[in-house]
Amino acid sequence: MQLSPATGPDTRLVHWIGKAFKVTPDKIGIAVSGGGDSMAMLHLFARWAQVSGHEIAAVTVDHGLRDGSDKEAAGVAAFCAQIGVPHQTLVWQDWDGHGNLQAVARDARYRLMTDWARANGVGGIAIGHTKDDSAETFVMRLARKAGVDGLAAMDKAFVRNGLLFVRPLWMCSRAELRDYLARNDVAWVDDPSNDDIDFERIRVRKALGELAGLGVGTDALQHTATAMRSAREALDHYTAIEARRHVKAEQGDLVMPLHPDVPAEITRRLRSKAIQWMGQLPYPPRLTSMQHLMEGLSLEGKHTLGGCVVTLKDGQMRIMREANAVRSHACRTDQIWDGRWAVSGPDAPHLQVRALGDAIAGCPDWRAAGLPRTSVLASPAIWADNTLISAPLAGFNAQWTARIVADFHSWLVAH
């Protein structure tokens, strides 16, 4: 189906779509739930692709958490077929009833979309977050006593699971997109949970309607969130500079003074960014989690957070990887292990990289590296099934070496 060229107010929206990527991938993925925001984004991308010649494909994740979700996914598939956009529905079936459902579902959604993208040659995925979403998130984080990072506006682009995601509609309002759909006779589905005040975001959405009369509406909140993002970028810049002075890398560990001679906010950022890098976390730990960390260090000299073990001795903090956090991590010897380590040696197809763990008992020279036992337990080792072939950081079989390929200081500049 050939879509009509954009005219009038539609032209501005198509322009935003065209600016979604700094470098446009050959093939773009569109995340579509069937709701108004994502359906508008899909239609806009289809219009843009007709002119630009870029290849697009749509993906829907059906979490199967409520009746009718499969029919909504089928409706998206039918619309995609109508406008000539390839579409695939991914079904999530791994919910075990444990943990925060919304957080677990979100992680699963991104994981499924990332796997789909890699299997289909998709170089980046667009998601339909709007400035209404930004305002709602701002208020929710304000209620959690968030600092600059938490109150900063959503990034227009971010990397998750190694894949680029973009938010091309971040400057558009929900109402603006509904008007677009109405002008172009495109149907959408309203999620019944959008009226369920048991959800925090829905309560915030209703409260914002009241606050708008006081001038505290979506535009005002997004303006403040954008200012916070600028402040965050400035703080990140100076944090990276101070990290060169105060944070030392020791074969995968990070060591820094408990009280470096920098402002308190920079100190906090050095600590939280070190935890984020070491734990391979998508976001830095929350402020309250960092406070608990510091309390634990002051009382016991040791604390765990975000897949890391942190110790305090002689005024120095050492951040190490936690062995339990990498116990199930495995990859081929030509791949990056735990997001940081590359190994080299006499390769063979059946070999794997896994954490050394309890096999340290068979490495009598592990102390020679000068690292704490905790660090060596979580270090990369080469395995053939259940047989330890080499443990580079534990001095076992020097034919293999291990090195950090995504170092903290370079990562800090990029993040």
C-alpha positions as CSV (number, residue, x, y, z in Angstrom):
1,M,0.0,0.0,0.0
2,Q,1.4,3.4,-1.0
3,L,1.0,6.0,1.7
4,S,0.3,9.6,0.8
5,P,3.1,12.1,1.2
6,A,3.2,14.1,4.4
7,T,1.6,17.5,4.3
8,G,0.7,20.2,6.8
9,P,1.5,19.3,10.4
10,D,2.4,15.8,9.4
11,T,5.6,17.2,7.7
12,R,7.1,18.2,11.0
13,L,6.6,14.7,12.5
14,V,8.1,13.0,9.5
15,H,11.1,15.3,9.8
16,W,11.6,14.2,13.4
17,I,11.6,10.6,12.3
18,G,14.3,11.3,9.7
19,K,16.5,12.7,12.4
20,A,16.1,9.7,14.7
21,F,19.6,8.3,14.0
22,K,22.9,10.2,13.8
23,V,24.0,7.5,11.3
24,T,21.0,5.7,9.9
25,P,21.3,1.9,9.8
26,D,20.6,0.1,6.5
27,K,17.7,-1.6,8.2
28,I,15.7,-0.1,11.0
29,G,13.5,-1.9,13.6
30,I,10.2,-0.3,14.8
31,A,8.9,-1.5,18.2
32,V,5.1,-1.5,18.0
33,S,2.8,-2.5,20.8
34,G,-0.4,-1.4,19.1
35,G,-0.9,1.6,21.3
36,G,-1.3,5.1,19.9
37,D,2.3,6.3,20.3
38,S,3.9,3.3,18.6
39,M,1.3,3.0,15.9
40,A,1.9,6.7,15.0
41,M,5.7,6.0,14.9
42,L,5.2,3.0,12.7
43,H,3.1,5.0,10.2
44,L,5.5,7.9,10.2
45,F,8.5,5.6,9.6
46,A,6.6,3.9,6.7
47,R,6.0,7.3,5.1
48,W,9.6,8.3,5.6
49,A,10.9,5.0,4.3
50,Q,8.9,5.5,1.0
51,V,10.9,8.6,0.3
52,S,14.3,7.8,1.8
53,G,14.4,4.2,0.5
54,H,15.5,2.8,3.8
55,E,14.4,-0.7,4.8
56,I,12.2,-1.0,8.0
57,A,10.7,-3.9,9.9
58,A,8.4,-3.9,12.9
59,V,8.4,-6.1,16.0
60,T,5.8,-6.6,18.7
61,V,6.5,-8.3,22.0
62,D,3.5,-10.1,23.5
63,H,4.1,-10.5,27.2
64,G,0.9,-12.6,27.5
65,L,0.1,-11.0,30.8
66,R,-3.5,-10.1,30.1
67,D,-6.4,-11.3,28.0
68,G,-6.4,-10.0,24.5
69,S,-2.7,-9.2,24.1
70,D,-2.4,-11.8,21.4
71,K,-5.3,-10.2,19.4
72,E,-3.6,-6.8,19.7
73,A,-0.3,-8.2,18.3
74,A,-2.3,-9.8,15.5
75,G,-3.9,-6.4,14.8
76,V,-0.4,-4.8,14.5
77,A,0.6,-7.7,12.1
78,A,-2.4,-7.1,10.0
79,F,-1.8,-3.3,9.7
80,C,1.9,-4.0,8.8
81,A,0.8,-6.3,6.1
82,Q,-1.6,-3.6,4.8
83,I,1.2,-0.9,4.6
84,G,3.9,-3.4,3.4
85,V,6.1,-3.5,6.5
86,P,7.6,-6.9,7.5
87,H,6.5,-7.8,11.0
88,Q,7.1,-10.4,13.7
89,T,5.5,-11.1,17.0
90,L,7.8,-12.3,19.9
91,V,6.1,-14.1,22.7
92,W,7.5,-13.9,26.3
93,Q,6.8,-17.0,28.3
94,D,9.5,-16.9,31.0
95,W,7.7,-15.2,33.9
96,D,8.2,-17.3,37.0
97,G,6.2,-15.2,39.4
98,H,9.3,-13.8,41.1
99,G,10.7,-10.2,41.2
100,N,9.2,-6.9,40.1
101,L,6.9,-7.9,37.2
102,Q,7.2,-4.6,35.3
103,A,11.0,-4.6,35.6
104,V,11.4,-8.2,34.6
105,A,9.0,-7.8,31.6
106,R,10.9,-4.7,30.5
107,D,14.3,-6.6,30.6
108,A,12.7,-9.5,28.7
109,R,11.3,-7.1,26.1
110,Y,14.6,-5.6,25.4
111,R,16.4,-8.9,25.3
112,L,13.8,-10.4,22.9
113,M,14.0,-7.3,20.6
114,T,17.8,-7.4,20.6
115,D,17.9,-11.1,19.6
116,W,15.3,-10.4,16.9
117,A,17.4,-7.5,15.6
118,R,20.6,-9.5,15.4
119,A,18.8,-12.4,13.7
120,N,17.3,-10.1,11.1
121,G,20.1,-7.7,10.3
122,V,18.5,-4.7,12.1
123,G,21.0,-2.1,13.1
124,G,18.9,-0.1,15.5
125,I,15.4,0.0,17.0
126,A,13.0,2.9,17.4
127,I,10.8,3.0,20.5
128,G,7.8,5.3,20.9
129,H,8.5,7.3,24.1
130,T,7.1,10.8,24.1
131,K,7.5,13.9,26.2
132,D,4.5,12.8,28.3
133,D,6.5,9.7,29.2
134,S,9.5,11.9,30.1
135,A,7.3,14.1,32.4
136,E,5.7,11.1,34.1
137,T,9.1,9.5,34.7
138,F,10.4,12.8,36.1
139,V,7.6,13.0,38.7
140,M,8.0,9.3,39.6
141,R,11.7,9.7,40.2
142,L,11.1,12.9,42.1
143,A,9.0,10.9,44.5
144,R,11.9,8.5,45.0
145,K,14.2,11.5,46.0
146,A,16.3,11.1,42.8
147,G,19.3,13.3,42.1
148,V,20.5,14.9,38.9
149,D,20.9,11.6,37.1
150,G,17.4,10.4,38.0
151,L,15.7,13.6,37.1
152,A,17.6,14.1,33.8
153,A,15.5,13.8,30.6
154,M,15.5,10.4,28.8
155,D,18.3,10.0,26.4
156,K,17.3,10.4,22.8
157,A,19.5,7.3,22.0
158,F,21.0,4.6,24.2
159,V,22.6,1.2,23.9
160,R,21.2,-1.8,25.6
161,N,22.4,-5.4,25.2
162,G,24.9,-4.0,22.6
163,L,22.1,-2.6,20.4
164,L,21.2,1.0,19.6
165,F,17.7,2.2,20.6
166,V,16.4,5.6,19.7
167,R,13.4,7.7,20.8
168,P,12.4,9.8,17.7
169,L,9.2,11.1,19.3
170,W,10.8,12.5,22.5
171,M,9.7,16.0,21.6
172,C,6.1,15.0,20.6
173,S,3.1,14.9,22.9
174,R,0.7,12.0,23.3
175,A,-2.1,14.3,22.1
176,E,-0.2,15.4,19.1
177,L,0.2,11.8,18.0
178,R,-3.4,11.0,18.6
179,D,-4.3,13.9,16.3
180,Y,-1.9,12.5,13.7
181,L,-3.6,9.1,13.8
182,A,-7.0,10.6,13.5
183,R,-6.0,12.7,10.5
184,N,-4.6,9.6,8.8
185,D,-7.4,7.2,9.7
186,V,-5.1,4.9,11.7
187,A,-6.6,2.8,14.5
188,W,-4.9,2.0,17.7
189,V,-5.6,0.1,20.9
190,D,-5.8,1.6,24.4
191,D,-4.2,-0.7,27.0
192,P,-6.9,-1.3,29.7
193,S,-4.1,-0.9,32.3
194,N,-3.9,2.8,31.3
195,D,-6.9,3.4,33.5
196,D,-5.7,1.2,36.4
197,I,-4.6,3.5,39.3
198,D,-2.9,0.5,40.9
199,F,0.0,1.5,38.6
200,E,2.1,4.4,39.8
201,R,2.5,5.8,36.3
202,I,-1.2,6.0,35.9
203,R,-1.6,7.8,39.2
204,V,1.1,10.3,38.1
205,R,-0.6,10.7,34.7
206,K,-3.9,11.7,36.4
207,A,-2.1,14.0,38.8
208,L,-0.3,15.8,36.0
209,G,-3.7,16.7,34.6
210,E,-4.4,18.6,37.8
211,L,-0.9,20.2,38.0
212,A,-1.2,21.6,34.5
213,G,-3.6,24.3,35.8
214,L,-0.7,25.5,38.0
215,G,1.7,25.7,35.1
216,V,3.4,22.4,36.1
217,G,2.5,20.6,32.9
218,T,4.3,18.3,30.5
219,D,6.2,21.1,28.8
220,A,7.5,22.6,32.1
221,L,8.6,19.3,33.5
222,Q,10.4,18.3,30.3
223,H,12.1,21.6,30.2
224,T,13.4,21.0,33.7
225,A,14.4,17.4,32.9
226,T,16.3,18.7,29.8
227,A,18.2,21.2,32.0
228,M,19.0,18.3,34.4
229,R,20.4,16.3,31.5
230,S,22.7,19.2,30.6
231,A,23.8,19.3,34.3
232,R,24.4,15.6,34.2
233,E,26.6,15.9,31.1
234,A,28.7,18.5,32.7
235,L,29.2,16.4,35.9
236,D,30.0,13.4,33.8
237,H,32.7,15.4,32.0
238,Y,34.4,16.4,35.2
239,T,34.0,12.9,36.7
240,A,35.9,11.4,33.8
241,I,38.7,13.9,34.3
242,E,39.0,13.2,38.0
243,A,38.8,9.4,37.4
244,R,42.2,9.7,35.7
245,R,43.6,11.2,38.8
246,H,42.0,9.1,41.5
247,V,40.9,5.7,40.1
248,K,43.6,3.1,39.4
249,A,42.9,-0.1,37.5
250,E,44.6,-3.3,38.8
251,Q,44.0,-6.3,36.4
252,G,40.3,-5.8,36.3
253,D,39.8,-4.3,39.8
254,L,39.4,-0.6,40.5
255,V,41.0,1.1,43.4
256,M,40.3,4.6,44.6
257,P,40.6,6.7,47.8
258,L,37.7,6.7,50.1
259,H,37.8,10.5,50.2
260,P,39.5,11.9,47.1
261,D,40.1,15.7,47.1
262,V,37.1,16.5,44.9
263,P,33.5,17.8,45.5
264,A,31.2,15.3,47.2
265,E,29.1,14.8,44.1
266,I,32.1,13.9,41.9
267,T,33.2,11.4,44.6
268,R,29.7,9.8,44.6
269,R,29.8,9.6,40.8
270,L,33.3,8.0,40.8
271,R,32.0,5.3,43.1
272,S,28.7,4.7,41.3
273,K,30.3,4.6,37.9
274,A,32.9,2.2,39.1
275,I,30.1,-0.1,40.3
276,Q,28.2,0.3,37.1
277,W,31.3,-0.6,35.0
278,M,32.4,-3.5,37.2
279,G,28.9,-5.0,37.4
280,Q,28.1,-4.4,33.7
281,L,24.9,-2.6,34.8
282,P,22.7,-0.6,32.4
283,Y,22.4,2.2,34.9
284,P,24.4,3.4,38.0
285,P,23.1,2.1,41.3
286,R,20.4,4.3,43.0
287,L,21.4,6.9,45.6
288,T,19.9,4.9,48.4
289,S,21.9,1.8,47.3
290,M,25.1,3.7,47.4
291,Q,24.3,5.0,50.8
292,H,23.8,1.4,52.1
293,L,27.1,0.5,50.5
294,M,29.0,3.3,52.3
295,E,27.3,2.3,55.6
296,G,28.3,-1.3,55.1
297,L,31.9,-0.4,54.4
298,S,32.1,1.8,57.5
299,L,30.7,-1.0,59.7
300,E,32.3,-4.1,58.3
301,G,34.8,-3.0,55.6
302,K,33.1,-5.0,53.0
303,H,29.8,-4.9,51.1
304,T,28.2,-6.3,47.9
305,L,26.3,-4.3,45.3
306,G,25.3,-4.7,41.7
307,G,27.4,-7.9,41.1
308,C,30.4,-6.3,42.8
309,V,32.3,-6.8,46.0
310,V,33.6,-3.6,47.6
311,T,36.2,-3.6,50.4
312,L,37.8,-0.8,52.4
313,K,41.3,-1.0,53.8
314,D,43.7,1.7,54.8
315,G,41.5,4.4,53.3
316,Q,41.3,2.7,49.9
317,M,38.2,1.3,48.3
318,R,38.7,-1.8,46.0
319,I,35.9,-2.6,43.7
320,M,35.9,-6.3,42.5
321,R,33.6,-8.5,40.4
322,E,31.5,-10.9,42.5
323,A,32.1,-14.5,41.6
324,N,28.4,-15.5,42.1
325,A,27.4,-12.8,39.5
326,V,29.5,-14.4,36.8
327,R,29.0,-18.0,37.7
328,S,26.8,-18.7,34.7
329,H,28.7,-16.4,32.2
330,A,30.2,-18.4,29.4
331,C,31.4,-17.6,25.8
332,R,33.7,-18.8,23.1
333,T,37.4,-17.9,23.5
334,D,37.1,-15.5,20.5
335,Q,34.4,-13.5,22.3
336,I,34.4,-10.8,25.0
337,W,33.7,-12.3,28.4
338,D,31.7,-10.4,31.0
339,G,31.7,-7.3,28.8
340,R,35.4,-6.6,29.5
341,W,37.8,-9.5,29.1
342,A,39.5,-10.9,26.0
343,V,41.6,-14.1,26.1
344,S,44.2,-15.3,23.7
345,G,46.1,-18.7,23.5
346,P,46.1,-22.0,21.6
347,D,42.4,-22.0,20.7
348,A,40.2,-25.0,20.0
349,P,36.5,-25.1,19.0
350,H,35.4,-26.9,22.2
351,L,36.9,-24.4,24.6
352,Q,34.9,-21.9,26.7
353,V,35.6,-18.9,28.9
354,R,34.0,-19.1,32.3
355,A,34.8,-17.8,35.8
356,L,37.6,-19.6,37.7
357,G,35.4,-20.0,40.8
358,D,36.2,-22.9,43.2
359,A,38.8,-24.3,40.7
360,I,41.2,-21.8,42.4
361,A,41.9,-24.8,44.7
362,G,43.9,-26.3,41.8
363,C,45.9,-23.1,41.2
364,P,48.7,-23.0,43.9
365,D,50.3,-19.9,42.4
366,W,47.2,-17.6,42.4
367,R,48.7,-15.2,45.0
368,A,51.5,-14.3,42.6
369,A,49.3,-11.9,40.7
370,G,49.0,-9.8,43.9
371,L,45.2,-9.8,43.7
372,P,42.7,-10.6,46.5
373,R,41.2,-14.1,46.4
374,T,37.8,-12.5,45.7
375,S,39.1,-11.0,42.4
376,V,40.8,-14.2,41.2
377,L,37.6,-16.2,41.9
378,A,35.7,-14.0,39.4
379,S,38.5,-13.9,36.8
380,P,38.3,-15.5,33.4
381,A,39.4,-19.0,32.9
382,I,39.6,-21.4,30.0
383,W,37.6,-24.6,30.2
384,A,37.1,-27.8,28.2
385,D,33.8,-29.0,29.6
386,N,34.6,-29.3,33.3
387,T,38.3,-29.4,32.9
388,L,40.3,-26.3,33.7
389,I,42.7,-25.6,30.9
390,S,44.1,-22.2,32.0
391,A,43.5,-19.4,34.6
392,P,45.7,-16.5,33.4
393,L,45.2,-14.3,36.5
394,A,45.8,-17.3,38.8
395,G,49.1,-18.3,37.2
396,F,47.8,-21.6,35.8
397,N,49.1,-22.5,32.3
398,A,50.8,-19.4,30.9
399,Q,50.0,-20.4,27.3
400,W,46.8,-18.2,27.8
401,T,46.6,-14.6,28.6
402,A,43.7,-12.3,29.6
403,R,43.3,-8.6,29.2
404,I,40.8,-5.9,29.7
405,V,39.5,-4.6,26.3
406,A,36.9,-2.2,27.6
407,D,38.8,-0.3,30.3
408,F,37.0,1.9,32.9
409,H,38.4,5.2,31.9
410,S,37.6,4.9,28.2
411,W,34.1,3.5,29.1
412,L,33.6,6.5,31.4
413,V,34.2,9.0,28.6
414,A,31.8,7.1,26.3
415,H,29.1,6.9,29.0
